[in-house]
Amino acid sequence: MSRFISRRFDSLKEYVPGEQPQDKKYVKLNTNESPYPPAPGVIERINDAEVRNLKLYSDPECRRLREMLAVQYGVEIGNVFVSNGSDESLSFAFMAFCDADCGAIFPDISYGFYKVYANLYGIRYTAVPLLEDFSIRPSDYYNAGATVVIANPNAPTGIALTIAEIEEIVKRNPDNVVVIDEAYVDFGAESAVALTKKYDNLLVVQTFSKSRSMAGARLGFAIGCEALIADLNKIKFSTNPYNVNRLTCAAGEATLAAQDYYNDNCRKIIETRAWTAEKLANLGFSMTDSKANFLFAKHESMDGEALYLALKARGILVRHFSADRISPYLRITVGSPEEMQALIDALTEILQNGGTV
């Protein structure tokens, strides 16, 4: 077979998304999607007129959407960057704020794309080991001499830093950018957006995928000082000016107009998370203190991969990671109450049968 890809990518290990099998219908608890649909106003907004307008380019400035985000988060429009999923904001941040002189630093157990981006762009990086309990020690990131990237709450552990801890990291890195990835912040953690008014080196990245039921639409955003946002725009307009399509922009605007609906969904997910955690504990599982829309759980008597396979055989998908420290664990998305009852029923059967697939 002919080989055309540049040799500099020979050793690149790409990001592996959660599986999306098509062989049958699954209870899908493996990719941290919302169990609830978009608000009715979002569905109404994607109408015949919007579809007909697909013949026109989207607004490269995403101005209306940015105005609405600025109002919701109490910042100026110049403090807001909109992207094709939060992954694009993160990718642009690695490109903009890292180079041969400035590497990156992030936890060794975290969102898998951080390492992929660093390797893709040829950036040296430090992967800092989490503590024994999977928490982040803030002092490990003081005076880092590199771009700091931290998911808060972290993934796949769900553990969150406090705002005071984040602020101390930002203060201790005055000459470097600190990127706080808040994909899961709406499920129990506190956002660092307010700190962007105080510190010019802080960039906060969020997404519409989780708490706003728009994983399939691909919409993310970043908030920071105007200089940081200008840097991200330089990368955007040098790669893909029309990075957010018309339908996604329209859906995003309608989503922000229905924030109460999504706040209520978050409340329901938090309640379901607590119920599921209690049921899992009763079955002998131990878990981290997750502030995300997933649980990170292990069972002392059964291997994580074996549990994953037994659940899959019963039509329930969860996420299993092969890395040594976390291989005993499953990352379980919090779905609807009915989906979580199905999970508990299946786990009860599996454990009673001694793990038989």
N, C-alpha and C positions, 0 to 999 in steps of 0.2 A: 504493500500500500504506500502511495506517495506521502511524503511528510513535508508540510509547508509552514507549520507554526514555528515561530522564532525559537531558537534553542534556549533563550533566556527563560522560557516558560516550561522547560523540561521537568523541573522539580516542583512546579506549582501544584499544590493540592487544592482543588476547588472546593467551594462550599457545597455541602450536601443538604438539600432541603428535606423536610419531613416527607415521608413517602405519601404518595397519592394513588393507591392501587385502584384499578378500575374493574377488577374481577367480580366484585359484589358490593352491596351496600354495607358500609361499616358505621359503627358509632365512632366518630372521628374525634379523638382526644389527643392528637399528636402534634398539632401545629398552632396551638394557642389562638385559634379563631374564636370569634364571638358566637355563642349559640343563638343569638337573637338577630333578626333581620334589621336592615336599615330602617330608619324612621319612615312613616308613610309619606312625608313630604319629599324625601329623597327619591322614592319610587315615582312619585308624581312628576318630579322635576325632569327625570329622564324620559321626556315625552317625544312625540313625533317631530316637533319643531327642533328640539335639541339634536335629534338624530339627523335631520335634514341639514343642520349646520355643520355636520362633519365634513362637508365639502370645503370648509374654511379652516385655516390654521387656528389653533388655540392662541389665547393671549400669552405671549412669551413672558409678560410681567406678572401674570396671574393676579392682577391688581385687586379685583373685587374680593377674591379669596384671602389675599394678604391683608386687606383692610379689615375684613371680618375677624381674622385671627388676631390682628393687632388690638382690636377692641376687646376681644374675649380675654386676652392675656395682659391687657393693660400696658402695651408698649406702642411704639410708633411703627408705621408701615415699613420704614427703612430698617427696622430690627427683625424683619421676618423674611425668611427664605422658604420657598415651596419646592418640593422635589417629587420625583417619581418613586414613592415609597421612602421611608426613612433610610433605607439602604443607600439610596443615591446621595442623601445629605452626608451620610457617614463616609461614603466613597470619596466625595468631593473634599471632605474635611481632611482625609488622609492625604489627598493630592495637594491640597492648599497649604497645609500646616506641617508637613513632614518633608524632609529632603535628606541629602547626604550629610548635612550638619545637624539636623534635628530629627531624631528617631521618634518612636512611639513607645508608650508603656501602658500596659493593661493587664488585668488578671489572667492567670493561666487557664482558669475555668470560667468562661464567659461566652458571650456571643461569638460563634465560630467565624464570623466574617471579619473580625478585627485582624486575625492572623492572616487570613486570605488577602485582605487589602494590603497589608504590609508586604507580603511576599509578591503580590502582583505589581506593586509600584517600586519594588526594590528598596524598601525602607527597613533599616535595622530596628529591631524592637526588643523590649524586655517583657517577658510574660511572668508576672509576679505571682508566686504561689499563694492561694487562699490559705487562711488559717485552718486548723484542724476541723473547726466547726463550719467551714466553708464561708466564713465572713471575710470581709475586706478590712485590712488594717490601714487606716488612712495615712499613717506616718510612712508607709512604704512608698507613698507617692509624693512626699514632700521634696521640694528642690530636685525634681526629677531630671531636669535638663532635657526634657523630651515632651512631645505632645501626649497629654494624659487622656486616656479614653476609658470611661467607666460606665457600665450599664447599671442604672439604679431605678428599680430593683434589678439585681443581677439575674442573668439567665445562665444556666438552668436552675439556679438555686432558689431564686425568688427573694433573697435576703436584701434588705434595703439599708443604705446609710442614712443618717439624719442630715438635715440641712446644715446643721452646725459642722458636721464632719466634712461635708462637701465644701462649705465655705472655707474651712481651714486648708483643704487641698488647693483650692483656687488661690488663696492668699499666699501660700507657700510656693507657688509657681508663677511669680509675676511676669516672667519673661517667656512663658510658654502658654499655649492654648490648652485649656481643659475642656474636653468634650464629655458631657453627661448625656447618655443615651437613655431617655425616659419612655421607652416603648410600653412599659407596664406600669407607669406611675399612677394611673387613675384607679388602680385596684387596692390602694392602701398606703402608698408612700406619699411624700411631699415633694412637689416640683421645685426645682431650683431656678425657675424662670425669673422670679423676683430678684435674684442675685445678679442677673445680667445687667440690671440698671446700675449696679454698684461696681462691677468688675468687667473691664474691657476684654479680658482673656477667657471669658466663659462662654461656651456655645452649648445650648440645650437643644437636643434633637428629640422630636416626638413623631408619632405616626397615627394615622386614622385606621390602621389595620386591626387593632385589638379592641379598645373600648368603644370605637365608633363604627364597628361592623363593616369595614370597607377593605378587608384584606385583598379582595380580588380587584379593587379599583386602583390600587397602588398610589397612595398619596401620603406624603410625609412633609415635615417642615422643621425648620431650625430657627431659634431665636437667639440673638446676640447683639453686640454693639454694631453700629453701621459699618465699621471697618471690616469686621469679620464677615458680615453679610455680603459686602462688596467683594471680598475675596472669593466667597462661594459663587457669586454671580460671574466672576471672571472665568472660573472653571466651567460653569454651566454654559455661558455664551461662547466658550471655546470648544464645546463638545456637542450639546444638544439644546438649542434655545427653546424649542417647543417640547420641553421635557414632560409636561403634564397635559394630557389630552383634554379636549373640550368637555366630554362627558364626565370625566373625573373632577374637573374644576366645578362643574355644575352640581355634581353630587356632594362635593365638599362644602360648597356654599349652603346647600339645603341641610346638610348635616349640622353645621354650626348654628343654623336657625332652630334646631330641635335639640339643643343641648340638654334640656330637662329629661327628655326621653332617654338619652344615653347615660345620664347620671343615675337614673332609676335602674337601668340595666346593670351598671357597675355595682349598685347596691345589691341587686339580686345575685350577681356572680360572687360577691364577697360573702353573702349569706350561704350560698351553695358551697363555697370553698370551706367554710367553717363546718358545715354539716358533713361534707365528705371527709374532712380531716378527722373528725370524731369517729366516723364509721371505720376509716382506715386504721386508726389507732386501736379500735376494738378488735380488729383482725390481726393485730400484732405488728403493724407497720410503724416505723419512725419517720419523721419528716422534719425538714427545715421550717423556719418561720417565714413562710412565703407571703409576700405582699403583692404578688402578681396574680394573673388569672390562670395559674397552674399550681400544682403541688409537686414537690420533689420528694419521693418516698422510696423506702427500701423495706424489705422483710428479711429478718435474720435467718429464716429457715429455707429461703428460696432465692436462687440466683436471679438477678435482674433480667438477663436475656431470656431465661426460661419463663419468667412471668410474662414478659412481652410477647413471646411466641404463643403461650397458652391463651393469652387474651386475644391475640390476632386470630387464632383458630376459632375463637368464639365470636368473631366479628367486631372486636373492639380494638382500635388502634391507640397506642400510647407511644411515647418516644423513649428509646433506649440509646444510651451513648456507650461506646466501647472503651473510652479512656479509663485507665486503671482506677483512679480515685473515685470515679462516679459510676463505674460499671454496675455496682449493686443497685443503683437507683433507677426509678422510672420517673420521667417528667409527664405528669398527667394534666392535660388541659381541663379546666373547670367548664363543663358543658351545662346543659339544662338539668334541672332536677331529675327528669326522667332518664337522661343519659347517665347521670352519676349513680342512680339506683341500679341501672343495668351493669355498670362497672362493679359496684359492690356485690351484686348478685353473682357475677362471673368470678370475682376474686374469692368469694366465699366457697363457691363450688371447686375452684382450682385448689385452694388450700385444703379443703376437706378430702379431695382426691389425691393429695400428695403431689400436686403439681403436674398431674397428667394433662398433656395437651389434648 
